[in-house]
Every structure is written in C-alpha cells, then in structure tokens.
C-alpha cells in the first residue's frame, strides 16, 4: 500500500479519512477473497499482507464460509490467541499453531494476484 505525498494545503483529517477508506476497502476485498476460497485464512495468517496487519484475527476467521463466533472462539482458545489480537501482532509460534489448526502448511503463501 503505497501512499502519495500529501498536499500541504489539504487538511490533515482528509488525508486520514482517505487512508482509512483505502484500508477498509482493501480489507473488504481480502475478506471477500477468503469467503470465495481464492485465498485461505491460513495463507493470510502466514503471509500477513499489509491490509491484514491491523485486522483482528477473529474478523479474518469469521470471513470464511460457515464460520461464526462460536467456532472462531473455540479455535482461538485452543491456540490460545485473543479474538481481538491483530493478525500482524501474532508471534511466529502463534501463526504456525493457528495455520496448523486451520489446515495450512508452513510454506511461502501465494497472496499476490487474485
């Protein structure tokens, strides 16, 4: 996610709103790709693309088909990881354990492309 240099005459809050909107759109697209099965949640957890860094891990897991709050809580409790923990803040051990629980293998995930 590259940013263009901001215009000094433009109000700072407009730049912040634009960045926030860009992040929301990118996360929505990532969640859509996970729901459609084009990318797995395990790949996102292992690869941690920029749009997923600040996303709570529970949001990512519940974007999968047939995943609700209960299933998400059970999986996260078995690792153990907080539902509110951002994907980018997971330790390597937590990433591996969670990806293993989700059926992902530790490899270079292919997140580029759609």
C-alpha positions in Angstrom: 0.0 0.0 0.0 1.9 3.0 -1.3 0.9 6.5 -0.4 1.2 9.5 -2.5 2.8 12.5 -0.9 0.1 14.7 0.8 -0.7 18.1 -0.4 0.4 20.6 2.3 -2.6 22.8 1.6 -5.0 19.9 2.1 -6.4 19.4 5.7 -4.8 16.6 7.6 -8.1 15.0 8.6 -9.0 14.5 4.9 -5.7 12.6 4.3 -6.6 10.4 7.3 -10.1 9.7 6.1 -8.7 8.8 2.7 -6.2 6.4 4.2 -8.8 4.8 6.4 -11.2 4.3 3.5 -8.4 2.7 1.5 -7.7 0.3 4.3 -11.4 -0.6 4.7 -11.7 -1.3 1.0 -8.6 -3.4 1.0 -9.7 -5.5 4.0 -13.2 -5.9 2.5 -11.6 -7.3 -0.7 -9.3 -9.6 1.3 -12.3 -10.9 3.3 -14.2 -11.4 0.0 -11.3 -13.5 -1.4 -11.2 -15.6 1.8 -15.0 -16.1 1.6 -14.8 -17.2 -2.0 -11.9 -19.6 -1.3 -9.4 -17.8 -3.6 -7.1 -17.5 -0.6 -7.2 -19.3 2.7 -7.2 -17.8 6.2 -4.0 -19.8 6.9 -2.3 -18.2 3.9 -3.3 -14.7 5.2 -2.0 -15.5 8.7 1.3 -16.9 7.5 1.8 -14.2 4.8 0.3 -11.2 6.7 -0.3 -8.8 3.8 -0.4 -5.1 4.6 -4.2 -4.9 4.7 -4.4 -7.7 7.3 -1.8 -6.3 9.7 -4.3 -4.4 11.9 -7.3 -6.6 11.3 -8.4 -8.6 14.4 -7.8 -12.3 13.9 -11.5 -13.1 14.6 -12.6 -10.9 11.7 -10.4 -12.9 9.4 -11.5 -16.3 10.7 -15.2 -15.3 10.5 -14.9 -14.2 6.9 -14.6 -17.9 6.0 -17.7 -19.7 4.8 -19.6 -21.4 7.6 -17.5 -19.8 10.4 -19.3 -18.0 13.2 -18.3 -16.6 16.6 -18.5 -19.9 18.4 -16.3 -21.8 16.0 -13.9 -18.9 15.9 -13.7 -18.7 19.7 -13.1 -22.5 20.0 -10.2 -22.4 17.5 -8.6 -19.3 19.1 -8.9 -20.8 22.6 -7.1 -23.9 21.5 -4.1 -21.9 20.3 -4.5 -19.6 22.7 -4.9 -16.2 21.0 -7.2 -13.4 21.8 -10.0 -12.7 19.3 -9.0 -9.0 19.2 -5.3 -9.6 18.6 -4.3 -8.1 15.2 -3.0 -10.5 12.6 0.2 -8.5 12.3 0.9 -8.8 16.1 0.8 -12.6 16.1 4.1 -14.3 17.1 5.7 -16.8 14.8 4.6 -19.6 17.1 1.0 -18.4 17.2 1.0 -18.0 13.4 2.3 -21.6 12.9 -0.1 -23.1 15.5 -3.1 -21.2 14.1 -2.3 -22.1 10.5 -1.9 -25.7 11.5 -5.3 -25.7 13.2 -6.8 -24.2 10.0 -5.2 -26.8 7.9 -2.5 -24.7 6.4 1.1 -25.8 5.9 4.2 -23.6 6.6 5.3 -22.6 3.2 5.6 -19.4 1.2 2.0 -18.3 0.8 0.8 -17.0 -2.6 -1.1 -13.9 -1.7 -0.3 -11.9 -4.8 -2.8 -11.9 -7.6 -6.5 -12.6 -7.5 
